[in-house]
Amino acid sequence: MSAHDPRPQFTDPSSPPPQWQGSAGNTAPPRPPLSQPGQPGQPGQYRPVTQYGTPQVFAPRPSKGRIGMASLLTVALLSAGIGGGAALTADHFLVEDETSAVVTTTSPSTRVVQADASNPNWAEVADAVSDAVVAIQVASNSGRGQGSGVILDSDGTIVTNNHVIDGGNPGAQIRVVVANQAYDATVVGTDPSTDLAVIRLVDPPSNLQTVTFASSSDLVVGQPVMAIGNPLGLSDTVTTGIVSALNRPVTTPAVSSTVGDQSNGVVVTAAVQTSAAINPGNSGGALLNTSGELIGITSSIATLSSGAAPSGSIGLGFAIGSDQVRYITDQLIETGTARHAQLGVSAGDNTANLSLGAEVAEVVPGSGAAEAGIQVGDIITAVDGVNVTSSESLVALIRNSEVGQELTLTLIRDGNEQDVDVTLGSAED
């Protein structure tokens, strides 16, 4: 599956905002046919799909091109674990109204305490958190686009997707709409490898609302969530759903204006999959739990090919987990760049037996994998208890980890299962 960034793009800076199909019979403008992938300088056109009726995750824009799986995985795991084709993560108060919620504020962040976690009061969550989610408008020499972002602190620091801000294009002009007021913003740091970026308001107001982080490692499949963003330019749009799956490997083309970055043309994410409706323009927006805490940054969607153009949301949206968001944004705020974890192997899908996993094809001398005694031919089936179903699944889980982190890999060697502890290195070293 390829991947699609939920952000509308326009090639002509004077073009109007996108239209949509509405109940009154509004019709959408024609899109380029799927058989015509976008050309450089024409952001927002769709890559061709390979099979009618099969969910596809569409690319944010034409990029450096897809790399073959074998070479991609070699590059990926040797240089921080990126790449691979996508396969397709409360307190109770006794009150008279059991669906009501209590909003507590520890300035400038807000947390909602639900009276009944099984029946959340989403109106309270939306009211408490919506001002911490912003609409982002970008104009550059390649066109115009819109996306979303989330305010991190009172200085006006905002996390968004790297592709939303045009890959850090130094010529891009960034405007941010906060609570119906527009502000200029500058780029603090970008990370094409994870499709995350940090920008900052030039002259922020004094009363900014910010989000509180929750750990994405605490997520469970089936828990309710809310997405807030700017789909199709419709700011402050709220949708709800559940966590549909965790650690879903999803790949999108990387967007970068920097030669020699670590993305190698692709971004792979161990994504939080959600049924909350996510559409073009939601990129960079917030995925929240029932307490209004950030559990992910929405970044891509799956859609069905229909012969002329992809459909909108089909209930398969993906977000970058909050733990990875925090790890990368902390580095971008501090230094403007980010380091990425490296296992030190190249791998392919296991096809020799019934065990799903990633078969090690090469081990880099001196790497964490080599020091842990991982061998060519080992089949890695789990990382810290999370199943590895393919080589791209391994790539996603390593990408989701941190430099210096110790992981326990479950592997099959000579028909026997064993656990191996490995300390991840840095792709930048």
C-alpha positions as a Markdown table, in Angstrom:
| # | Residue | x | y | z |
|---|---|---|---|---|
| 1 | Met | 0.0 | 0.0 | 0.0 |
| 2 | Ser | 1.3 | 3.5 | -0.8 |
| 3 | Ala | 0.2 | 6.4 | 1.4 |
| 4 | His | -1.9 | 9.5 | 1.1 |
| 5 | Asp | -1.4 | 12.7 | 3.2 |
| 6 | Pro | -4.7 | 14.1 | 4.3 |
| 7 | Arg | -3.9 | 17.6 | 3.0 |
| 8 | Pro | -5.3 | 19.4 | 0.0 |
| 9 | Gln | -2.7 | 20.8 | -2.4 |
| 10 | Phe | -3.1 | 23.5 | -5.1 |
| 11 | Thr | -0.8 | 24.2 | -7.9 |
| 12 | Asp | -2.0 | 27.7 | -8.6 |
| 13 | Pro | -1.6 | 30.1 | -5.6 |
| 14 | Ser | -4.7 | 32.0 | -6.8 |
| 15 | Ser | -6.9 | 28.8 | -6.9 |
| 16 | Pro | -9.9 | 28.7 | -4.6 |
| 17 | Pro | -10.3 | 26.3 | -1.6 |
| 18 | Pro | -11.5 | 22.8 | -2.4 |
| 19 | Gln | -15.1 | 22.0 | -2.8 |
| 20 | Trp | -16.9 | 18.9 | -1.6 |
| 21 | Gln | -19.9 | 16.8 | -2.3 |
| 22 | Gly | -22.6 | 18.0 | 0.0 |
| 23 | Ser | -26.2 | 17.2 | 0.7 |
| 24 | Ala | -27.3 | 20.2 | -1.4 |
| 25 | Gly | -25.7 | 18.7 | -4.4 |
| 26 | Asn | -22.4 | 20.6 | -4.4 |
| 27 | Thr | -20.0 | 18.9 | -6.7 |
| 28 | Ala | -16.2 | 18.5 | -6.4 |
| 29 | Pro | -13.9 | 19.9 | -9.1 |
| 30 | Pro | -12.3 | 17.2 | -11.3 |
| 31 | Arg | -9.1 | 15.6 | -10.1 |
| 32 | Pro | -6.4 | 14.2 | -12.3 |
| 33 | Pro | -7.0 | 10.6 | -13.2 |
| 34 | Leu | -5.3 | 7.9 | -11.2 |
| 35 | Ser | -3.3 | 6.8 | -14.3 |
| 36 | Gln | -1.5 | 10.1 | -14.2 |
| 37 | Pro | 0.8 | 10.4 | -11.2 |
| 38 | Gly | 1.7 | 14.0 | -10.2 |
| 39 | Gln | 4.7 | 15.7 | -11.7 |
| 40 | Pro | 7.2 | 17.8 | -9.9 |
| 41 | Gly | 5.7 | 21.2 | -9.1 |
| 42 | Gln | 2.2 | 19.7 | -9.1 |
| 43 | Pro | 1.5 | 18.7 | -5.4 |
| 44 | Gly | -1.6 | 16.9 | -4.5 |
| 45 | Gln | -2.0 | 14.7 | -7.5 |
| 46 | Tyr | -2.5 | 11.0 | -6.7 |
| 47 | Arg | -0.2 | 8.1 | -7.4 |
| 48 | Pro | -1.7 | 5.3 | -9.5 |
| 49 | Val | -3.2 | 2.3 | -7.6 |
| 50 | Thr | -2.7 | -1.3 | -8.6 |
| 51 | Gln | -6.0 | -2.9 | -7.7 |
| 52 | Tyr | -9.6 | -1.7 | -7.9 |
| 53 | Gly | -11.5 | -2.0 | -4.6 |
| 54 | Thr | -8.4 | -2.6 | -2.5 |
| 55 | Pro | -7.7 | -0.1 | 0.4 |
| 56 | Gln | -4.7 | 2.1 | -0.7 |
| 57 | Val | -2.8 | 4.5 | 1.4 |
| 58 | Phe | -2.0 | 7.4 | -0.9 |
| 59 | Ala | 1.2 | 9.4 | -1.1 |
| 60 | Pro | 1.3 | 13.0 | 0.1 |
| 61 | Arg | 2.9 | 14.2 | -3.1 |
| 62 | Pro | 5.1 | 13.0 | -5.9 |
| 63 | Ser | 8.4 | 12.1 | -4.3 |
| 64 | Lys | 11.8 | 10.6 | -5.1 |
| 65 | Gly | 10.2 | 7.4 | -6.2 |
| 66 | Arg | 9.5 | 4.0 | -4.6 |
| 67 | Ile | 12.5 | 1.8 | -3.9 |
| 68 | Gly | 12.5 | -1.9 | -4.3 |
| 69 | Met | 11.8 | -3.9 | -1.1 |
| 70 | Ala | 15.1 | -5.6 | -0.8 |
| 71 | Ser | 17.2 | -2.5 | -1.3 |
| 72 | Leu | 14.8 | -0.4 | 0.7 |
| 73 | Leu | 15.0 | -2.6 | 3.8 |
| 74 | Thr | 18.7 | -2.7 | 3.6 |
| 75 | Val | 18.8 | 1.0 | 3.6 |
| 76 | Ala | 16.1 | 1.3 | 6.2 |
| 77 | Leu | 17.4 | -0.8 | 8.9 |
| 78 | Leu | 21.0 | 0.2 | 8.4 |
| 79 | Ser | 20.1 | 3.9 | 8.5 |
| 80 | Ala | 17.6 | 4.1 | 11.4 |
| 81 | Gly | 14.9 | 1.6 | 10.4 |
| 82 | Ile | 12.9 | 3.5 | 7.8 |
| 83 | Gly | 11.3 | 2.2 | 4.6 |
| 84 | Gly | 9.3 | -0.7 | 3.4 |
| 85 | Gly | 6.0 | -0.9 | 1.6 |
| 86 | Ala | 3.0 | -0.3 | 3.8 |
| 87 | Ala | 0.9 | -3.1 | 5.1 |
| 88 | Leu | -2.2 | -2.7 | 5.3 |
| 89 | Thr | -1.9 | 2.3 | 19.1 |
| 90 | Ala | -10.0 | 7.8 | 34.1 |
| 91 | Asp | -11.1 | 9.1 | 37.0 |
| 92 | His | -14.8 | 8.7 | 37.9 |
| 93 | Phe | -16.8 | 11.4 | 39.6 |
| 94 | Leu | -20.2 | 10.7 | 41.1 |
| 95 | Val | -22.4 | 13.4 | 39.7 |
| 96 | Glu | -26.1 | 13.6 | 38.8 |
| 97 | Asp | -25.4 | 13.6 | 35.0 |
| 98 | Glu | -23.2 | 10.6 | 34.4 |
| 99 | Thr | -22.2 | 11.9 | 31.0 |
| 100 | Ser | -20.9 | 15.2 | 32.2 |
| 101 | Ala | -17.2 | 15.9 | 32.6 |
| 102 | Val | -15.0 | 18.0 | 34.8 |
| 103 | Val | -12.5 | 20.3 | 33.1 |
| 104 | Thr | -9.4 | 20.9 | 35.2 |
| 105 | Thr | -6.8 | 23.5 | 34.1 |
| 106 | Thr | -3.2 | 23.6 | 35.0 |
| 107 | Ser | -2.3 | 26.6 | 32.9 |
| 108 | Pro | -1.9 | 26.6 | 30.1 |
| 109 | Ser | -2.9 | 22.9 | 29.6 |
| 110 | Thr | -6.4 | 21.4 | 30.1 |
| 111 | Arg | -7.4 | 18.0 | 31.1 |
| 112 | Val | -10.9 | 16.6 | 31.0 |
| 113 | Val | -12.0 | 14.1 | 33.7 |
| 114 | Gln | -14.9 | 12.1 | 32.5 |
| 115 | Ala | -17.6 | 11.0 | 34.9 |
| 116 | Asp | -18.2 | 7.9 | 32.9 |
| 117 | Ala | -15.2 | 6.8 | 30.8 |
| 118 | Ser | -17.4 | 4.3 | 28.9 |
| 119 | Asn | -19.7 | 7.1 | 27.8 |
| 120 | Pro | -17.4 | 10.1 | 27.3 |
| 121 | Asn | -18.7 | 13.7 | 27.0 |
| 122 | Trp | -17.1 | 14.7 | 23.8 |
| 123 | Ala | -18.6 | 18.1 | 23.8 |
| 124 | Glu | -16.5 | 18.9 | 26.9 |
| 125 | Val | -13.3 | 17.6 | 25.3 |
| 126 | Ala | -13.9 | 19.6 | 22.1 |
| 127 | Asp | -14.6 | 22.8 | 24.1 |
| 128 | Ala | -11.5 | 22.3 | 26.3 |
| 129 | Val | -9.0 | 21.4 | 23.6 |
| 130 | Ser | -10.1 | 22.8 | 20.2 |
| 131 | Asp | -8.2 | 26.0 | 20.6 |
| 132 | Ala | -5.0 | 24.1 | 21.0 |
| 133 | Val | -5.4 | 22.7 | 17.5 |
| 134 | Val | -4.6 | 25.2 | 14.7 |
| 135 | Ala | -5.1 | 25.5 | 10.9 |
| 136 | Ile | -1.9 | 25.9 | 8.9 |
| 137 | Gln | -1.8 | 27.6 | 5.5 |
| 138 | Val | 1.3 | 27.3 | 3.4 |
| 139 | Ala | 2.3 | 29.1 | 0.2 |
| 140 | Ser | 5.4 | 28.3 | -1.8 |
| 141 | Asn | 6.7 | 28.3 | -5.3 |
| 142 | Ser | 5.2 | 24.8 | -5.7 |
| 143 | Gly | 1.7 | 25.9 | -4.8 |
| 144 | Arg | -0.6 | 26.3 | -1.9 |
| 145 | Gly | -1.7 | 23.9 | 0.8 |
| 146 | Gln | -3.5 | 23.5 | 4.1 |
| 147 | Gly | -3.0 | 21.3 | 7.1 |
| 148 | Ser | -3.3 | 21.2 | 10.9 |
| 149 | Gly | -1.0 | 21.6 | 13.9 |
| 150 | Val | -1.0 | 21.3 | 17.7 |
| 151 | Ile | 0.2 | 23.9 | 20.1 |
| 152 | Leu | 2.9 | 22.6 | 22.5 |
| 153 | Asp | 3.7 | 25.6 | 24.7 |
| 154 | Ser | 2.9 | 29.2 | 25.5 |
| 155 | Asp | 5.7 | 30.4 | 23.2 |
| 156 | Gly | 3.7 | 29.3 | 20.2 |
| 157 | Thr | 5.6 | 26.2 | 19.4 |
| 158 | Ile | 3.5 | 23.9 | 17.2 |
| 159 | Val | 4.0 | 20.3 | 16.0 |
| 160 | Thr | 2.7 | 19.3 | 12.6 |
| 161 | Asn | 3.6 | 17.0 | 9.7 |
| 162 | Asn | 6.7 | 17.8 | 7.8 |
| 163 | His | 4.8 | 17.5 | 4.5 |
| 164 | Val | 2.3 | 20.1 | 5.7 |
| 165 | Ile | 5.0 | 22.8 | 5.8 |
| 166 | Asp | 6.3 | 21.8 | 2.4 |
| 167 | Gly | 9.2 | 19.8 | 3.7 |
| 168 | Gly | 10.8 | 22.8 | 5.3 |
| 169 | Asn | 11.1 | 24.6 | 2.0 |
| 170 | Pro | 12.9 | 27.8 | 3.0 |
| 171 | Gly | 10.8 | 29.8 | 0.5 |
| 172 | Ala | 7.5 | 28.7 | 2.0 |
| 173 | Gln | 5.3 | 31.3 | 3.8 |
| 174 | Ile | 3.5 | 29.8 | 6.8 |
| 175 | Arg | 0.4 | 31.3 | 8.3 |
| 176 | Val | -1.3 | 29.8 | 11.3 |
| 177 | Val | -4.9 | 30.4 | 12.4 |
| 178 | Val | -5.4 | 30.2 | 16.1 |
| 179 | Ala | -8.9 | 30.8 | 17.5 |
| 180 | Asn | -9.8 | 32.7 | 14.4 |
| 181 | Gln | -6.7 | 34.9 | 14.4 |
| 182 | Ala | -3.9 | 34.6 | 11.8 |
| 183 | Tyr | -0.2 | 34.7 | 12.7 |
| 184 | Asp | 3.0 | 34.2 | 10.8 |
| 185 | Ala | 5.2 | 31.3 | 11.7 |
| 186 | Thr | 8.8 | 30.2 | 11.1 |
| 187 | Val | 10.3 | 26.7 | 11.0 |
| 188 | Val | 12.1 | 25.5 | 14.1 |
| 189 | Gly | 13.1 | 22.1 | 12.8 |
| 190 | Thr | 12.0 | 19.3 | 10.4 |
| 191 | Asp | 12.4 | 15.6 | 10.3 |
| 192 | Pro | 11.5 | 14.0 | 7.0 |
| 193 | Ser | 12.3 | 10.5 | 8.3 |
| 194 | Thr | 9.3 | 10.6 | 10.7 |
| 195 | Asp | 7.2 | 13.3 | 8.8 |
| 196 | Leu | 7.2 | 15.5 | 11.8 |
| 197 | Ala | 8.1 | 19.2 | 12.0 |
| 198 | Val | 8.1 | 22.0 | 14.6 |
| 199 | Ile | 7.1 | 25.6 | 13.8 |
| 200 | Arg | 6.7 | 28.7 | 16.0 |
| 201 | Leu | 4.5 | 31.7 | 15.9 |
| 202 | Val | 6.4 | 34.9 | 15.2 |
| 203 | Asp | 4.4 | 37.0 | 17.6 |
| 204 | Pro | 2.2 | 34.7 | 19.7 |
| 205 | Pro | -0.7 | 35.9 | 21.8 |
| 206 | Ser | -0.4 | 35.6 | 25.6 |
| 207 | Asn | -3.3 | 33.2 | 26.1 |
| 208 | Leu | -2.4 | 30.2 | 24.0 |
| 209 | Gln | -4.1 | 26.9 | 24.9 |
| 210 | Thr | -1.8 | 23.9 | 24.8 |
| 211 | Val | -2.2 | 20.1 | 24.9 |
| 212 | Thr | -1.2 | 17.6 | 27.5 |
| 213 | Phe | 0.6 | 14.5 | 26.3 |
| 214 | Ala | -0.5 | 11.0 | 27.1 |
| 215 | Ser | 1.6 | 7.9 | 26.4 |
| 216 | Ser | 0.7 | 6.1 | 23.2 |
| 217 | Ser | 2.1 | 2.9 | 24.8 |
| 218 | Asp | -0.9 | 2.9 | 27.1 |
| 219 | Leu | -3.4 | 2.7 | 24.2 |
| 220 | Val | -5.6 | -0.3 | 23.7 |
| 221 | Val | -7.6 | -1.4 | 20.7 |
| 222 | Gly | -11.2 | -0.4 | 21.0 |
| 223 | Gln | -10.8 | 2.7 | 23.2 |
| 224 | Pro | -12.6 | 5.8 | 22.1 |
| 225 | Val | -10.7 | 8.7 | 20.5 |
| 226 | Met | -11.4 | 12.1 | 19.0 |
| 227 | Ala | -9.6 | 13.8 | 16.0 |
| 228 | Ile | -9.5 | 17.6 | 15.7 |
| 229 | Gly | -8.2 | 19.3 | 12.6 |
| 230 | Asn | -8.7 | 21.3 | 9.4 |
| 231 | Pro | -10.0 | 18.9 | 6.8 |
| 232 | Leu | -10.7 | 20.5 | 3.4 |
| 233 | Gly | -10.1 | 23.9 | 5.0 |
| 234 | Leu | -12.9 | 23.4 | 7.5 |
| 235 | Ser | -11.2 | 24.4 | 10.7 |
| 236 | Asp | -12.1 | 23.1 | 14.2 |
| 237 | Thr | -13.6 | 20.0 | 12.7 |
| 238 | Val | -14.2 | 17.2 | 15.3 |
| 239 | Thr | -14.7 | 13.5 | 14.6 |
| 240 | Thr | -14.8 | 10.5 | 16.9 |
| 241 | Gly | -14.1 | 6.8 | 16.7 |
| 242 | Ile | -12.0 | 4.2 | 18.3 |
| 243 | Val | -8.5 | 2.9 | 18.2 |
| 244 | Ser | -8.8 | 0.3 | 15.4 |
| 245 | Ala | -5.3 | -1.2 | 15.6 |
| 246 | Leu | -1.8 | -0.4 | 17.0 |
| 247 | Asn | 1.6 | -0.6 | 15.4 |
| 248 | Arg | 0.2 | -0.7 | 11.9 |
| 249 | Pro | 3.1 | -0.4 | 9.5 |
| 250 | Val | 2.2 | 2.4 | 7.0 |
| 251 | Thr | 4.5 | 4.0 | 4.5 |
| 252 | Thr | 4.4 | 7.4 | 2.8 |
| 253 | Pro | 6.8 | 9.2 | 0.5 |
| 254 | Ala | 9.0 | 11.6 | 2.4 |
| 255 | Val | 9.0 | 15.3 | 1.6 |
| 256 | Ser | 12.3 | 17.0 | 2.0 |
| 257 | Ser | 14.2 | 20.0 | 0.8 |
| 258 | Thr | 17.4 | 18.8 | 2.3 |
| 259 | Val | 19.8 | 16.6 | 0.3 |
| 260 | Gly | 21.3 | 13.7 | 2.3 |
| 261 | Asp | 18.6 | 13.5 | 5.0 |
| 262 | Gln | 17.8 | 10.2 | 6.7 |
| 263 | Ser | 14.5 | 9.6 | 5.0 |
| 264 | Asn | 15.8 | 7.9 | 1.9 |
| 265 | Gly | 12.6 | 8.9 | 0.1 |
| 266 | Val | 10.1 | 7.2 | 2.4 |
| 267 | Val | 8.6 | 7.4 | 5.9 |
| 268 | Val | 7.4 | 4.3 | 7.7 |
| 269 | Thr | 5.3 | 4.6 | 10.9 |
| 270 | Ala | 4.2 | 2.1 | 13.5 |
| 271 | Ala | 0.9 | 3.9 | 13.3 |
| 272 | Val | -2.1 | 4.2 | 15.5 |
| 273 | Gln | -5.0 | 3.2 | 13.3 |
| 274 | Thr | -8.4 | 4.9 | 14.0 |
| 275 | Ser | -11.9 | 4.8 | 12.7 |
| 276 | Ala | -12.4 | 8.5 | 13.4 |
| 277 | Ala | -13.0 | 10.2 | 10.1 |
| 278 | Ile | -9.8 | 11.8 | 8.8 |
| 279 | Asn | -9.7 | 13.6 | 5.5 |
| 280 | Pro | -7.3 | 15.8 | 3.4 |
| 281 | Gly | -6.3 | 18.7 | 5.7 |
| 282 | Asn | -6.3 | 16.7 | 8.9 |
| 283 | Ser | -2.6 | 16.1 | 8.6 |
| 284 | Gly | -0.7 | 17.4 | 11.6 |
| 285 | Gly | -3.9 | 17.5 | 13.7 |
| 286 | Ala | -4.6 | 16.0 | 17.1 |
| 287 | Leu | -5.8 | 12.5 | 18.0 |
| 288 | Leu | -7.0 | 12.7 | 21.6 |
| 289 | Asn | -8.2 | 10.4 | 24.3 |
| 290 | Thr | -11.3 | 11.0 | 26.4 |
| 291 | Ser | -9.3 | 13.2 | 28.8 |
| 292 | Gly | -8.4 | 15.5 | 25.9 |
| 293 | Glu | -4.7 | 14.4 | 26.0 |
| 294 | Leu | -2.7 | 14.0 | 22.9 |
| 295 | Ile | -2.1 | 10.4 | 21.8 |
| 296 | Gly | -1.1 | 11.0 | 18.2 |
| 297 | Ile | -0.6 | 13.3 | 15.3 |
| 298 | Thr | -2.9 | 12.4 | 12.4 |
| 299 | Ser | -0.9 | 11.9 | 9.2 |
| 300 | Ser | -2.4 | 9.6 | 6.5 |
| 301 | Ile | -5.5 | 7.8 | 5.4 |
| 302 | Ala | -6.4 | 4.7 | 3.4 |
| 303 | Thr | -8.9 | 5.1 | 0.6 |
| 304 | Leu | -10.5 | 3.0 | -2.1 |
| 305 | Ser | -9.8 | 3.5 | -5.8 |
| 306 | Ser | -13.0 | 4.2 | -7.8 |
| 307 | Gly | -11.7 | 4.4 | -11.3 |
| 308 | Ala | -11.6 | 8.2 | -11.5 |
| 309 | Ala | -10.4 | 9.4 | -8.1 |
| 310 | Pro | -9.9 | 8.0 | -4.6 |
| 311 | Ser | -12.7 | 8.3 | -2.2 |
| 312 | Gly | -12.6 | 10.3 | 1.1 |
| 313 | Ser | -12.4 | 8.8 | 4.5 |
| 314 | Ile | -13.4 | 5.1 | 4.7 |
| 315 | Gly | -12.7 | 4.8 | 8.4 |
| 316 | Leu | -9.1 | 3.9 | 8.1 |
| 317 | Gly | -7.0 | 6.8 | 9.4 |
| 318 | Phe | -3.5 | 6.7 | 10.8 |
| 319 | Ala | -1.6 | 8.7 | 13.4 |
| 320 | Ile | 2.0 | 9.0 | 14.6 |
| 321 | Gly | 1.9 | 7.9 | 18.2 |
| 322 | Ser | 2.5 | 10.5 | 20.9 |
| 323 | Asp | 5.6 | 8.8 | 22.3 |
| 324 | Gln | 7.4 | 9.2 | 19.0 |
| 325 | Val | 6.0 | 12.7 | 18.6 |
| 326 | Arg | 7.4 | 13.8 | 21.9 |
| 327 | Tyr | 10.8 | 12.1 | 21.3 |
| 328 | Ile | 11.2 | 13.8 | 17.9 |
| 329 | Thr | 9.8 | 17.2 | 18.8 |
| 330 | Asp | 11.9 | 17.5 | 21.9 |
| 331 | Gln | 15.0 | 17.1 | 19.7 |
| 332 | Leu | 13.7 | 19.5 | 17.0 |
| 333 | Ile | 13.0 | 22.2 | 19.6 |
| 334 | Glu | 16.4 | 21.8 | 21.2 |
| 335 | Thr | 18.7 | 21.4 | 18.1 |
| 336 | Gly | 16.5 | 21.7 | 15.0 |
| 337 | Thr | 17.4 | 18.1 | 14.0 |
| 338 | Ala | 16.6 | 14.6 | 15.3 |
| 339 | Arg | 18.5 | 11.4 | 15.8 |
| 340 | His | 17.0 | 8.0 | 14.8 |
| 341 | Ala | 17.3 | 4.5 | 16.2 |
| 342 | Gln | 19.3 | 1.9 | 14.2 |
| 343 | Leu | 19.2 | -1.9 | 14.6 |
| 344 | Gly | 21.9 | -2.7 | 12.2 |
| 345 | Val | 20.4 | -5.4 | 10.0 |
| 346 | Ser | 18.9 | -5.8 | 6.6 |
| 347 | Ala | 15.9 | -8.1 | 6.4 |
| 348 | Gly | 13.2 | -9.5 | 4.1 |
| 349 | Asp | 9.9 | -11.2 | 4.6 |
| 350 | Asn | 10.1 | -14.7 | 5.9 |
| 351 | Thr | 8.9 | -17.2 | 3.3 |
| 352 | Ala | 10.7 | -20.4 | 4.4 |
| 353 | Asn | 8.1 | -21.6 | 6.9 |
| 354 | Leu | 4.7 | -20.7 | 8.5 |
| 355 | Ser | 6.2 | -18.4 | 11.1 |
| 356 | Leu | 5.5 | -14.7 | 10.2 |
| 357 | Gly | 8.4 | -12.4 | 10.7 |
| 358 | Ala | 11.5 | -10.7 | 9.2 |
| 359 | Glu | 14.4 | -12.9 | 8.1 |
| 360 | Val | 17.8 | -11.3 | 8.7 |
| 361 | Ala | 19.8 | -11.1 | 5.5 |
| 362 | Glu | 22.8 | -9.1 | 6.8 |
| 363 | Val | 24.2 | -7.9 | 10.1 |
| 364 | Val | 26.3 | -4.8 | 10.2 |
| 365 | Pro | 29.6 | -5.2 | 12.1 |
| 366 | Gly | 29.8 | -3.2 | 15.3 |
| 367 | Ser | 26.0 | -2.5 | 15.3 |
| 368 | Gly | 23.7 | -3.2 | 18.2 |
| 369 | Ala | 22.4 | -6.3 | 16.4 |
| 370 | Ala | 25.9 | -7.6 | 15.9 |
| 371 | Glu | 26.8 | -7.0 | 19.6 |
| 372 | Ala | 23.6 | -8.9 | 20.6 |
| 373 | Gly | 24.6 | -11.9 | 18.6 |
| 374 | Ile | 21.9 | -11.7 | 15.9 |
| 375 | Gln | 22.8 | -13.9 | 12.9 |
| 376 | Val | 22.0 | -14.0 | 9.2 |
| 377 | Gly | 19.0 | -16.4 | 8.9 |
| 378 | Asp | 17.4 | -15.5 | 12.2 |
| 379 | Ile | 13.7 | -14.9 | 11.9 |
| 380 | Ile | 12.6 | -12.0 | 14.1 |
| 381 | Thr | 9.0 | -12.5 | 15.2 |
| 382 | Ala | 8.5 | -9.9 | 17.9 |
| 383 | Val | 10.0 | -6.7 | 19.4 |
| 384 | Asp | 9.3 | -6.2 | 23.1 |
| 385 | Gly | 6.3 | -8.6 | 22.8 |
| 386 | Val | 4.8 | -6.8 | 19.7 |
| 387 | Asn | 4.4 | -9.3 | 16.8 |
| 388 | Val | 6.6 | -8.7 | 13.8 |
| 389 | Thr | 4.5 | -9.9 | 10.8 |
| 390 | Ser | 6.9 | -8.8 | 8.0 |
| 391 | Ser | 10.1 | -7.0 | 7.3 |
| 392 | Glu | 8.2 | -3.7 | 7.1 |
| 393 | Ser | 6.7 | -4.3 | 10.5 |
| 394 | Leu | 10.2 | -4.7 | 11.9 |
| 395 | Val | 11.2 | -1.4 | 10.2 |
| 396 | Ala | 8.2 | 0.4 | 11.7 |
| 397 | Leu | 8.9 | -0.8 | 15.2 |
| 398 | Ile | 12.6 | 0.1 | 15.1 |
| 399 | Arg | 11.6 | 3.5 | 13.7 |
| 400 | Asn | 9.2 | 3.9 | 16.6 |
| 401 | Ser | 12.1 | 3.4 | 19.1 |
| 402 | Glu | 14.8 | 5.7 | 20.6 |
| 403 | Val | 18.5 | 5.8 | 20.3 |
| 404 | Gly | 20.0 | 3.9 | 23.2 |
| 405 | Gln | 16.8 | 2.0 | 24.0 |
| 406 | Glu | 17.1 | -1.6 | 24.9 |
| 407 | Leu | 14.7 | -3.9 | 23.2 |
| 408 | Thr | 14.0 | -7.6 | 23.5 |
| 409 | Leu | 13.8 | -9.3 | 20.1 |
| 410 | Thr | 12.1 | -12.7 | 19.9 |
| 411 | Leu | 13.6 | -14.7 | 17.1 |
| 412 | Ile | 13.6 | -18.2 | 15.7 |
| 413 | Arg | 17.0 | -19.8 | 15.0 |
| 414 | Asp | 17.4 | -23.4 | 13.8 |
| 415 | Gly | 13.8 | -24.0 | 14.6 |
| 416 | Asn | 14.1 | -22.8 | 18.2 |
| 417 | Glu | 12.6 | -19.7 | 19.7 |
| 418 | Gln | 14.8 | -17.4 | 21.9 |
| 419 | Asp | 14.9 | -13.9 | 23.2 |
| 420 | Val | 17.8 | -11.5 | 22.5 |
| 421 | Asp | 18.3 | -8.2 | 24.2 |
| 422 | Val | 19.7 | -5.5 | 21.9 |
| 423 | Thr | 20.6 | -1.8 | 22.4 |
| 424 | Leu | 19.8 | 0.4 | 19.5 |
| 425 | Gly | 22.4 | 2.6 | 18.0 |
| 426 | Ser | 22.1 | 5.9 | 16.1 |
| 427 | Ala | 21.8 | 6.2 | 12.4 |
| 428 | Glu | 23.7 | 9.5 | 12.6 |
| 429 | Asp | 26.8 | 8.1 | 14.3 |
